[in-house]
Amino acid sequence: MPRSRAPVAGKGRRARTLGLVAAGYLALSLFYWWHVWLTGHPTSSITCGCGDTAQGVWWMEWTPWALTHGHNPFLSQELFSRSGGVSALANTSALALTLLFAPVTLLFGPVASFNLANLLAPVASGTAMYAAAGKLTRLAPARVAAGALYAFSPFMLRNTVIGHLQLTWAFYPPLVFAIVMTLVTDPHRRPVRLGLWLAGITILQFFIGIETLALTAMAAGTSLGLGFAARPRHQSERLRRLATAFAVATGTAGVVLAYPIWLFVAGPRHVVGPVYGAGTSATLTGIIDRGRGIYQGNAAERVVGYFGAGGPGVNYLGVALLVSLAVSAAVWRRPLLGAVMAATAALAWSYSIHFRVWDPVKSLPLIDNVMPIRLTLIVDASAALLLALSIDGWWTVARRRATSAPAACRRWAVALFAAVLTEIVAGGLAPVAITYTLPLTVTTPVVPPWLLSSGPAAEGGSTLLSLPFSDTVQTATLFWQAKARFSYSMIGGWQFVPGQDGKHDQILSPFTGAFPILTGLSQDSDEPAPSLTAATASTLRLALRSWLPLVVAVVQQSPGSAESVGFMTAVIGELPSFAGGVWSWRLRALGPDRNVSEATLQQCLTEPIATGPAMAIPDCVLSLGVVESHFA
């Protein structure tokens, strides 16, 4: 007998439906990024060439550059050059994504690939949630709503605008849910095969973001523990299947990830302990407070890379959605499953506001780097699945009661159901549209022309000490380096690296010596710059000698550049050249110590010298310094 084509046709319909759903999420994402793809240009328009976004663009350039130049992609010497470099696995490098979009980077540059990754992030996350919701309902509107709520939640959008690709590509939690549900509910599916699928997505997630992997493990362990505790009898077969699948997944992923895990835990430039310090917690009322415009003009928001209006808080769900989920508990067709998901969400929410629920485990490796506020991702995933379960329940009730009703009543019932569904989804997503500026605000960052020319790389393989010096505020230098396609390496940078003690991150163990002086010269704030004393000059000259040969550059468009060029002229003891908006020195040795005092430097920074020609301040510093040195 010929094989039935029904299963093939069914798979075809499911694939087409999945494609249509993904296209719908893509259309909404495209509206968000209208100013990049329609009215801007994807190779240059971006939320900011600064903050966390600059880091994301830097890593987009790093992976294809490293592979095409024969470098180890896990360890970069392009930042913190001469002091050990940067471990990709100790940072939010999203290596899998940078590899996936490497062809775009090579052809069009890192900004284009970063923009494309940002555009597709909600498509990947939303489609994964749509598929996961299929384990709870076959009702397409319920699954679409769940995917939309998850992919375009305040948590996702907030992390999207500041370039956190490692969080917005959040397909892992819903896919793990789908695999676990299959193991628990379908005895005909082989656990070994499902374990291999779990291993595959776990390996992929490891190279996107370890934090999401840890969050998902915490949520899965909590949910399974609650589920088996609530119904402990007759679970031996399910436990066997779960154990088999998890053993296969752990073994396979462990073999593939053995070397990367070693690099993360004990390899070169690994960081001991948490890299975020105390981390950030959500607010108690943030789950219902839409906070209209609370981020507009917020300096902290600008530091991490977004200049438009923003809000609500990342943990916002809204009263409408919470009430609808609570009321819908009465119609859940799987009340135990719904209760377990609700309990998991409640526990995740409680920890996100810094309650001490998970204190016994938060010091474990991987989990010690989970910021409490990031548990919002698990809350959103649970809420999306509960939404699908709730819509399915109400649809089932309505359909039962409508079977004996007249046709007109059935039409009214369908219309009422659609209206309620729209209200629930709008209640969750409308505050995002109200408080954010949509389409999202973007800029076109200006890169100093000298950095894009042959200037910094004229000697080949140059190492650059740039002012501004990269720190928590000044990360534009990373963006400039990526746009320059790594034509030079840099002293310092802003990544997670071992600090002064050689173990803990520089946030917890700040660098001493030249680094804080250079950072102080680069601050965009009201804080006074470091004073030019004999001690600071000696410290800088000692560091410069250890970094030779070196190119030193002061970018004119950066804050405090006038003071910086005077300061560095005094320390280096030679005049810089000026071209393309940058003062630069090419150093193979230092000039004589000019003994320039702070008073002399300030004299050269007064009107009209500071507003004169570009070389007026260096000329002034050097001429007065020679006189002072002569009489010293």
C-alpha positions in Angstrom: 0.0 0.0 0.0 1.2 3.5 -0.7 2.3 5.5 2.3 -0.3 7.9 3.6 0.5 11.5 2.7 -1.5 12.9 5.7 1.5 13.2 8.1 3.6 14.9 5.4 0.7 17.3 4.6 0.3 18.0 8.3 4.0 18.8 8.7 3.8 21.1 5.7 0.8 23.0 7.2 2.6 23.3 10.5 5.7 24.7 8.8 3.7 27.2 6.8 1.9 28.3 9.9 5.2 28.7 11.8 6.5 30.7 8.9 3.5 33.0 9.0 3.8 33.5 12.8 7.5 34.3 12.4 6.7 36.8 9.6 4.2 38.5 11.9 6.8 38.9 14.7 9.3 40.1 12.1 6.9 42.8 10.9 6.4 44.0 14.5 10.1 44.0 15.1 10.6 45.9 11.8 8.2 48.6 13.0 10.3 48.9 16.2 13.5 49.3 14.1 11.9 51.4 11.4 14.5 54.2 11.8 17.3 51.6 11.1 15.9 49.7 8.2 13.5 52.1 6.5 14.5 55.7 7.2 18.1 55.1 8.3 20.8 52.8 7.1 21.6 49.4 8.8 25.4 49.9 8.4 25.4 53.1 10.4 22.1 53.7 12.2 22.1 52.3 15.8 20.8 53.2 19.2 24.2 54.4 20.3 27.9 53.8 19.6 28.5 53.7 23.3 27.5 51.8 26.4 26.6 48.1 26.2 25.7 48.5 22.6 29.3 49.3 21.8 30.4 46.1 23.5 27.9 44.2 21.4 29.2 45.7 18.1 32.8 45.0 19.2 32.1 41.3 19.7 30.3 41.1 16.3 33.5 42.2 14.7 35.8 40.1 16.9 34.7 36.6 15.9 35.0 36.8 12.1 38.2 38.9 12.5 39.7 36.3 14.8 38.8 33.4 12.5 40.1 35.1 9.3 43.3 36.1 11.0 44.1 32.8 12.7 43.4 33.9 16.3 41.8 31.9 19.1 38.2 33.3 19.2 38.0 32.6 22.9 40.8 34.9 23.9 41.4 38.4 22.4 44.5 40.5 22.7 42.8 43.5 20.9 41.7 44.9 24.3 43.9 45.0 27.4 46.8 44.6 25.0 50.1 44.2 26.9 48.2 43.1 30.0 46.8 39.7 29.1 43.8 40.4 26.8 40.1 39.4 27.3 38.4 36.1 27.6 35.3 35.9 25.4 33.7 33.4 27.8 34.0 35.7 30.8 32.0 38.3 28.9 28.7 38.8 27.1 30.3 37.9 23.8 27.4 35.9 22.3 29.9 34.0 20.2 27.3 31.8 18.5 25.5 34.8 17.2 28.7 36.6 16.1 29.5 33.4 14.2 26.0 33.1 12.7 26.1 36.7 11.4 29.8 36.6 10.5 29.0 36.7 6.7 27.1 39.9 7.2 29.9 41.4 9.3 32.5 40.6 6.7 30.4 42.1 3.8 28.8 45.1 5.5 30.5 45.6 8.9 29.6 44.9 12.5 26.9 47.6 12.8 24.9 45.9 10.1 25.2 42.4 11.6 24.4 43.8 15.1 21.3 45.5 13.7 20.2 42.3 12.0 20.7 40.3 15.2 18.6 42.9 17.1 15.9 42.7 14.4 15.7 38.9 14.5 15.9 38.4 18.3 12.2 38.7 19.0 11.4 36.5 16.0 13.6 33.7 17.4 12.2 34.2 21.0 8.6 34.6 20.0 8.6 31.7 17.6 10.2 29.4 20.2 7.5 30.4 22.7 4.8 29.8 20.0 6.1 26.3 19.6 6.4 25.7 23.3 2.8 26.9 23.8 1.8 24.1 21.4 2.4 21.7 24.3 -0.5 23.4 26.1 -3.0 24.2 23.3 -3.6 23.8 19.6 -5.4 27.1 19.5 -3.3 29.3 17.2 -4.4 32.7 18.7 -3.4 31.5 22.1 0.0 30.5 20.9 0.5 33.7 18.9 -0.4 35.8 22.0 2.0 33.8 24.2 4.8 34.4 21.7 4.1 38.1 21.4 3.9 38.7 25.1 7.2 36.9 25.6 9.1 38.4 22.7 8.0 42.0 23.1 7.7 42.3 26.8 9.3 45.2 28.7 12.2 42.9 29.7 12.9 42.1 26.1 12.6 45.6 24.8 14.7 47.2 27.5 17.5 44.7 26.8 17.0 45.2 23.1 17.6 48.9 23.1 20.8 48.6 25.1 22.2 45.7 22.9 21.9 42.7 25.3 21.7 40.1 22.5 22.7 37.4 25.1 19.3 38.0 26.8 17.0 38.9 23.9 17.8 35.7 21.9 15.8 33.9 24.5 14.6 30.8 22.6 16.2 28.4 25.2 13.7 28.6 28.1 10.6 27.8 26.0 12.4 25.1 24.0 13.5 23.4 27.3 9.9 23.6 28.5 8.8 21.9 25.3 11.3 19.1 25.6 10.5 18.5 29.2 6.8 18.5 28.5 7.3 15.9 25.7 9.3 13.7 28.1 6.6 13.9 30.8 3.5 13.5 28.6 4.5 11.5 25.5 5.8 8.0 26.4 6.3 7.2 22.7 9.1 9.8 22.2 12.5 8.3 22.8 14.3 10.0 25.7 17.7 9.5 24.2 16.8 11.5 21.1 15.2 14.2 23.2 18.3 14.3 25.3 20.4 14.9 22.2 18.1 17.8 21.2 18.4 19.2 24.7 22.2 18.9 24.5 22.2 20.7 21.1 20.3 23.7 22.3 22.2 23.8 25.6 25.5 24.0 23.7 24.1 26.7 21.5 22.9 28.6 24.5 26.3 28.3 26.3 27.8 30.2 23.4 25.1 32.9 23.4 24.7 33.6 27.1 25.6 31.5 30.1 23.3 33.6 32.3 20.1 32.5 30.5 21.3 28.9 30.7 21.6 29.2 34.5 18.2 31.0 34.8 16.6 28.2 32.8 18.2 25.5 34.9 17.0 27.1 38.1 13.5 27.4 36.7 13.4 23.9 35.4 14.7 22.4 38.6 12.1 24.4 40.6 9.2 23.4 38.4 10.1 19.7 38.3 10.6 19.7 42.0 7.2 21.3 42.7 5.5 19.0 40.2 6.8 15.8 41.6 6.3 17.0 45.2 2.6 17.7 44.4 2.0 14.3 42.9 4.7 11.9 44.0 2.9 8.6 43.3 3.3 6.6 40.1 6.0 8.8 38.7 8.8 6.2 38.3 8.5 6.0 34.5 8.5 9.7 34.1 11.5 10.0 36.4 13.3 7.3 34.4 12.7 9.1 31.1 13.7 12.5 32.5 16.9 11.0 34.1 17.8 9.3 30.8 17.3 12.4 28.7 19.2 14.6 31.2 22.1 12.1 31.4 22.4 12.1 27.6 22.2 15.9 27.5 24.7 16.4 30.3 27.1 13.9 28.9 27.0 15.1 25.3 27.1 18.8 26.2 29.8 18.1 28.8 32.1 16.5 26.2 31.6 19.2 23.6 31.9 22.0 26.2 34.8 20.6 28.2 37.4 23.0 26.9 35.1 26.1 26.9 34.0 25.3 30.4 37.6 25.0 31.5 38.3 28.4 29.9 35.4 29.9 31.7 36.3 28.4 35.1 40.1 28.3 35.1 41.5 29.4 31.7 43.5 32.5 30.9 41.8 35.8 32.0 38.9 34.0 33.7 37.2 35.9 36.5 36.7 34.5 39.9 33.3 35.1 41.6 30.6 37.4 40.5 31.3 40.0 37.8 28.3 42.2 38.5 29.0 42.8 42.2 25.7 43.0 44.1 23.7 43.2 40.9 20.4 44.9 40.3 17.1 44.0 41.8 13.6 44.8 40.6 11.2 47.0 42.6 8.4 45.5 44.6 5.7 47.5 42.7 7.4 47.3 39.3 5.2 44.4 38.2 2.2 46.7 38.0 3.8 50.1 37.7 4.0 51.1 34.0 6.2 54.1 34.9 5.4 56.3 32.0 8.6 57.9 30.7 10.6 57.1 33.8 13.8 56.6 31.7 13.5 59.8 29.6 16.5 61.9 30.2 17.9 59.4 32.7 21.7 59.6 32.6 22.1 56.0 33.6 20.0 54.9 30.6 22.2 57.0 28.3 25.4 55.4 29.8 24.3 52.0 28.8 23.4 53.1 25.3 19.8 54.4 24.7 18.8 58.0 24.2 15.1 57.7 23.6 12.2 57.6 26.1 12.0 54.3 27.9 9.8 52.3 30.3 8.1 50.6 32.0 10.4 48.6 34.2 11.7 45.3 33.0 9.5 43.4 35.4 6.2 45.0 34.4 3.3 42.7 33.6 0.3 44.9 34.4 -2.8 44.6 36.4 -5.0 43.5 33.4 -2.8 40.5 32.6 -2.3 39.5 36.3 -6.0 39.6 37.0 -6.9 37.7 33.8 -4.4 35.0 34.7 -5.7 34.7 38.2 -9.3 34.5 37.1 -8.5 32.0 34.4 -7.2 29.5 36.9 -10.8 28.3 37.1 -10.7 27.1 33.5 -7.2 25.7 33.1 -7.5 22.2 31.6 -4.3 21.2 33.4 -4.7 22.8 36.8 -1.6 21.1 38.3 0.6 22.3 35.4 -0.8 25.8 35.7 -0.3 25.9 39.4 3.4 24.7 39.0 4.1 27.4 36.4 2.4 30.0 38.6 4.5 28.9 41.6 7.7 29.0 39.6 6.9 32.5 38.4 6.1 33.6 41.9 9.4 32.3 43.2 11.3 33.9 40.4 9.6 37.2 41.0 10.3 37.1 44.7 14.0 36.6 44.1 14.1 39.3 41.4 13.2 41.8 44.1 16.0 40.5 46.3 14.1 38.4 48.6 16.3 35.6 50.0 14.5 32.7 48.5 17.4 31.2 46.6 20.3 32.3 48.9 21.4 28.7 49.5 22.3 28.3 45.8 23.2 31.7 44.6 26.9 31.2 45.4 27.2 28.3 43.1 29.2 28.6 39.8 27.1 30.2 37.0 24.3 31.1 39.4 26.6 33.6 41.2 26.5 35.8 38.1 22.8 35.8 37.8 21.5 39.4 38.4 18.3 39.1 40.5 16.4 41.3 38.0 17.1 38.9 35.2 14.8 36.4 36.8 12.1 38.5 35.1 12.8 36.4 32.0 11.5 33.4 33.8 8.5 35.3 35.1 7.7 36.5 31.5 8.1 33.0 30.1 5.8 31.5 32.8 3.2 34.3 32.2 3.2 33.7 28.5 2.6 30.0 28.9 -0.1 30.7 31.5 -1.7 33.1 29.0 -1.8 30.3 26.4 -3.3 27.9 28.9 -5.9 30.5 30.0 -7.0 31.4 26.5 -7.3 27.7 25.7 -9.4 27.1 28.8 -11.8 29.9 28.0 -12.1 28.8 24.4 -13.0 25.3 25.5 -15.7 26.5 27.9 -17.2 28.8 25.3 -17.2 26.1 22.6 -18.9 23.7 24.9 -21.7 26.1 25.8 -22.1 27.3 22.2 -22.8 23.8 20.7 -26.5 24.0 21.5 -26.8 27.8 21.0 -28.2 29.4 17.9 -25.7 30.4 15.1 -26.1 34.1 16.0 -25.2 33.5 19.6 -22.1 31.5 18.5 -21.0 34.4 16.3 -21.4 36.8 19.3 -19.5 34.4 21.5 -16.6 34.3 19.0 -16.6 38.1 18.8 -16.6 38.4 22.6 -13.8 35.9 22.9 -11.7 37.8 20.3 -12.3 41.1 22.2 -11.3 39.6 25.5 -8.2 38.1 23.9 -7.2 41.5 22.4 -7.7 43.3 25.7 -5.5 40.8 27.6 -2.7 41.1 25.0 -3.1 44.8 24.8 -3.0 45.1 28.5 0.4 43.5 28.6 1.9 45.2 25.6 0.2 48.6 25.4 2.3 50.2 28.1 5.4 49.5 26.1 4.0 51.4 23.2 2.8 54.2 25.4 6.1 54.8 27.3 8.7 54.0 24.7 9.3 56.2 21.7 8.2 54.0 18.8 9.7 53.4 16.4 12.8 53.3 18.6 15.2 56.2 18.7 18.5 55.7 16.8 21.6 57.8 16.1 24.5 57.7 13.6 27.6 57.7 15.7 30.5 59.7 14.4 33.9 57.9 14.3 37.0 60.2 14.3 38.3 60.0 10.7 41.9 59.4 11.9 40.9 56.1 13.5 39.3 54.9 10.2 42.3 56.0 8.2 45.8 54.5 8.1 46.7 56.8 11.0 46.7 54.3 13.9 48.0 51.4 11.8 50.7 53.2 9.8 53.4 51.1 11.5 51.4 47.9 11.2 50.0 46.1 14.2 50.0 49.2 16.3 48.9 49.3 19.9 46.8 52.4 20.8 46.4 54.2 24.1 43.3 56.2 23.5 41.8 59.1 25.4 39.0 58.8 26.2 40.1 55.7 28.0 37.5 52.9 28.1 35.6 52.5 31.3 32.0 52.1 32.5 31.2 55.5 31.0 33.5 55.7 28.0 33.0 52.7 25.7 32.8 54.6 22.4 36.4 53.5 21.9 35.3 49.9 21.5 32.8 51.0 18.8 35.5 53.0 17.0 37.9 50.0 17.1 35.2 47.7 15.7 34.4 50.2 12.9 38.1 50.4 12.1 38.0 46.6 11.6 40.7 46.1 14.3 43.4 47.9 12.5 44.9 48.4 15.9 44.8 46.9 19.4 44.1 49.0 22.6 45.6 49.4 26.0 42.7 48.8 28.4 39.1 48.5 27.4 35.7 47.8 29.0 35.2 44.1 29.5 35.1 41.7 32.4 38.7 41.0 33.2 40.7 40.1 36.3 41.3 43.3 38.3 44.2 44.4 40.4 44.2 41.2 42.5 44.4 39.1 39.3 41.2 37.2 40.2 38.1 39.2 40.8 36.6 41.5 38.1 37.9 45.1 37.9 34.6 46.3 39.3 35.3 44.5 42.6 39.1 44.8 42.4 39.8 48.2 40.7 43.1 48.7 38.9 45.7 50.9 40.4 48.6 52.7 38.8 48.1 54.4 35.4 44.5 53.1 34.7 42.6 55.3 37.2 44.6 58.3 36.1 43.7 57.7 32.4 40.1 57.0 33.4 39.9 60.2 35.4 41.1 62.2 32.3 38.2 60.6 30.3 35.3 61.2 32.7 32.2 62.9 31.2 31.1 64.4 34.5 31.6 67.2 36.9 34.4 65.3 38.7 37.7 67.1 38.5 40.4 65.6 36.4 43.5 64.2 38.1 46.1 66.8 39.1 49.3 66.9 37.2 51.7 66.2 40.0 55.2 64.6 40.0 53.6 61.4 41.3 51.0 61.1 38.6 53.5 62.1 35.8 55.9 59.5 37.1 53.2 56.8 37.3 52.1 57.4 33.7 55.6 57.6 32.3 56.4 54.3 34.0 53.4 52.7 32.4 54.1 54.2 29.0 57.6 52.8 29.0 56.2 49.3 29.7 53.8 49.6 26.8 56.3 50.8 24.2 56.2 50.9 21.2 52.9 52.7 21.4 50.6 55.1 19.7 48.9 57.6 22.0 45.8 59.4 20.7 43.6 62.1 22.2 40.2 62.4 20.4 39.2 66.0 20.1 35.5 65.4 20.1 35.7 63.6 23.5 34.9 65.3 26.8 37.9 66.9 28.5 40.1 66.5 25.4 41.8 69.9 25.9 43.0 69.0 29.4 43.9 65.5 28.2 46.1 66.7 25.4 47.9 69.2 27.7 48.3 66.5 30.4 49.7 63.9 27.9 52.0 66.5 26.3 53.5 67.3 29.7 53.9 63.6 30.5 55.3 62.4 27.2 57.5 65.5 26.8 57.0 65.8 23.0 54.6 67.6 20.7 51.8 65.5 19.1 50.7 65.7 15.5 47.1 66.6 14.7 45.0 65.1 11.9 41.5 63.8 11.4 40.2 65.2 14.8 43.0 63.4 16.8 46.2 64.4 18.5 48.6 61.5 18.3 52.1 60.5 19.3 54.1 57.6 17.8 56.3 56.5 20.6 59.4 54.3 20.6 60.8 56.2 23.5 59.6 59.0 25.8 60.8 62.6 25.5 62.5 64.4 28.4 60.6 65.0 31.6 59.4 68.6 31.3 58.4 69.0 35.0 55.2 70.8 34.0 53.2 71.8 37.1 49.4 71.7 37.5 49.5 75.6 37.6 51.3 75.7 34.3 48.8 73.2 32.7 45.9 75.3 33.9 47.5 78.4 32.5 47.6 76.8 29.1 44.0 75.8 29.4 42.7 79.4 29.9 41.3 81.6 27.2 42.3 82.4 24.5 44.8 79.5 24.3 42.3 76.7 24.8 40.0 78.0 22.0 42.9 78.7 19.6 44.4 76.4 17.0 44.6 72.7 17.7 48.3 72.8 18.6 48.0 75.9 20.9 47.7 73.9 24.1 50.6 71.4 23.4 52.8 74.3 22.2 52.0 76.2 25.4 52.7 73.3 27.7 55.9 72.3 26.1 57.3 75.9 25.9 56.5 76.6 29.6 57.6 73.2 30.7 61.1 73.7 29.1 61.5 77.0 31.0 60.4 75.4 34.3 62.8 72.4 33.7 65.6 74.8 33.0 65.2 76.6 36.3 64.5 73.5 38.3 
